[in-house]
Amino acid sequence: TFHRWASREVVRHRGIVDKFAGDAVMATFNVSQPTLDHCIEALEAAIALQDRSVLVGLRIGVGIAVGPAIVGQLTPDANVSVLGETTNLAARLQAQADAGEIILSDDAFRRARTWLEERNVIIHHLSLQLKGIPAEVPVHRITVSREPATAQHGDDRPG
């Protein structure tokens, strides 16, 4: 059910599913239907999937990074694959995301900042030490509040 929901939300937001690994989903946006708002499309898909997953007792964490990647069928008869540093960063961010959170790379946050500030989200700006990346990485931990409020910002969460 989760895989079906994830596929539906990713496609609805103009993305493609690269692969499933257990309860992890790797999706890519701005490939099949290029758009300037692909980071927002990824956020909307993530939020919709988090909302649906809660209904069945599954709380998921999400990592979103934007940047260049190698995209294509790397072997005959294979599905589309996505490779590169951006993909690795997104996977590392997802691994750090607690249930119900979305962690954005700095570039992803810059692209989505206005959209996020117009919505009911809590934003924590912090730096994380991520596996395979020598320096700390600035990231933005997003939690969608289910109660009416304006965007909140904070740095009080350890990385």
C-alpha positions as CSV (number, residue, x, y, z in Angstrom):
1,T,0.0,0.0,0.0
2,F,2.8,2.4,0.9
3,H,4.6,1.8,-2.4
4,R,1.3,2.4,-4.3
5,W,0.7,5.6,-2.4
6,A,4.3,6.8,-3.0
7,S,4.1,6.1,-6.7
8,R,0.8,7.9,-7.0
9,E,2.0,11.0,-5.2
10,V,5.4,11.2,-7.0
11,V,3.7,10.9,-10.4
12,R,1.0,13.3,-9.4
13,H,3.7,15.9,-8.6
14,R,5.6,15.3,-11.9
15,G,8.3,13.0,-10.6
16,I,9.5,9.5,-11.2
17,V,10.2,6.7,-8.8
18,D,13.8,5.5,-9.2
19,K,13.5,2.6,-6.7
20,F,12.0,1.1,-3.6
21,A,14.2,-0.4,-0.8
22,G,12.1,-1.7,2.0
23,D,10.1,1.3,3.2
24,A,12.4,3.8,1.5
25,V,11.4,5.5,-1.8
26,M,13.8,7.2,-4.1
27,A,12.1,9.7,-6.4
28,T,13.4,12.2,-8.8
29,F,11.8,15.4,-10.0
30,N,12.5,17.6,-13.0
31,V,13.3,14.7,-15.4
32,S,10.3,13.5,-17.3
33,Q,8.5,17.0,-17.2
34,P,11.1,19.7,-16.5
35,T,9.8,22.5,-14.3
36,L,11.3,25.4,-12.3
37,D,9.2,24.4,-9.2
38,H,10.5,20.8,-9.0
39,C,11.7,21.3,-5.4
40,I,8.2,22.4,-4.4
41,E,6.7,19.4,-6.3
42,A,9.0,17.1,-4.2
43,L,7.9,18.9,-1.0
44,E,4.2,18.6,-1.9
45,A,4.6,14.9,-2.7
46,A,6.5,14.3,0.6
47,I,3.9,16.1,2.7
48,A,1.0,14.3,1.0
49,L,2.8,10.9,1.5
50,Q,3.5,11.7,5.2
51,D,-0.2,12.6,5.7
52,R,-1.4,9.4,4.1
53,S,1.1,7.2,5.9
54,V,0.0,8.5,9.4
55,L,-3.4,7.0,8.6
56,V,-1.9,3.5,8.7
57,G,0.4,4.1,11.6
58,L,3.5,4.6,9.5
59,R,5.5,7.9,10.2
60,I,8.1,8.6,7.6
61,G,11.1,10.9,7.4
62,V,12.1,12.6,4.1
63,G,15.3,14.0,2.7
64,I,15.3,16.4,-0.2
65,A,18.4,17.7,-2.1
66,V,18.6,19.5,-5.4
67,G,21.4,19.6,-7.9
68,P,23.0,17.9,-10.9
69,A,22.7,14.1,-11.3
70,I,23.3,11.4,-13.9
71,V,19.9,10.2,-15.1
72,G,19.2,7.4,-17.5
73,Q,18.9,3.7,-18.3
74,L,22.4,2.6,-17.4
75,T,22.0,-0.9,-18.8
76,P,19.7,-2.3,-21.5
77,D,16.2,-3.1,-20.2
78,A,16.8,-1.4,-16.9
79,N,14.7,1.1,-15.2
80,V,15.8,4.8,-15.0
81,S,18.5,5.3,-12.5
82,V,19.7,8.4,-10.8
83,L,23.3,8.8,-9.6
84,G,25.6,11.4,-8.2
85,E,26.4,13.6,-5.2
86,T,23.0,15.1,-5.0
87,T,21.4,11.6,-4.8
88,N,23.8,10.7,-2.0
89,L,23.1,13.9,-0.1
90,A,19.4,13.2,-0.3
91,A,19.9,9.7,1.0
92,R,22.0,11.0,3.9
93,L,19.4,13.6,4.8
94,Q,16.6,11.1,4.7
95,A,18.6,8.9,7.1
96,Q,18.8,11.8,9.6
97,A,15.1,12.7,9.3
98,D,12.9,11.7,12.2
99,A,9.4,10.5,11.7
100,G,7.2,13.3,10.4
101,E,10.2,15.5,9.4
102,I,11.6,16.7,6.1
103,I,15.2,17.7,5.9
104,L,16.2,20.0,3.0
105,S,19.6,20.7,1.7
106,D,20.6,24.4,1.7
107,D,20.0,24.7,-2.0
108,A,16.6,23.0,-1.7
109,F,15.6,25.3,1.1
110,R,16.6,28.4,-0.9
111,R,14.4,27.3,-3.8
112,A,11.4,26.6,-1.5
113,R,11.9,29.3,1.2
114,T,9.0,31.6,0.1
115,W,6.7,28.6,-0.4
116,L,7.6,27.3,3.1
117,E,7.2,30.6,4.8
118,E,3.6,30.9,3.4
119,R,2.6,27.6,5.0
120,N,2.2,26.2,8.5
121,V,5.7,24.8,9.0
122,I,8.3,24.8,11.7
123,I,11.8,25.4,10.4
124,H,15.0,24.6,12.3
125,H,18.2,25.7,10.6
126,L,21.2,23.6,11.7
127,S,24.4,21.8,10.4
128,L,24.8,18.1,10.3
129,Q,27.9,15.9,10.0
130,L,26.8,13.4,7.3
131,K,28.5,10.1,6.4
132,G,30.9,10.4,3.5
133,I,30.9,14.2,3.6
134,P,34.0,15.7,5.3
135,A,32.5,19.1,6.4
136,E,29.3,19.8,8.3
137,V,26.4,20.5,5.9
138,P,23.9,23.3,6.5
139,V,20.4,21.8,6.5
140,H,16.8,22.9,7.2
141,R,14.6,20.6,9.3
142,I,10.9,21.1,8.4
143,T,8.0,19.9,10.4
144,V,4.5,20.5,9.1
145,S,2.3,21.7,11.9
146,R,-1.2,20.4,12.0
147,E,-2.4,23.4,13.9
148,P,-3.0,26.9,12.5
149,A,0.1,29.1,13.0
150,T,2.6,31.1,11.0
151,A,6.1,29.8,10.1
152,Q,8.4,29.4,13.0
153,H,12.2,29.4,12.9
154,G,14.6,28.1,15.4
155,D,18.1,26.8,15.9
156,D,17.4,24.9,19.2
157,R,17.7,21.4,17.9
158,P,21.0,19.5,18.1
159,G,22.4,18.1,14.8
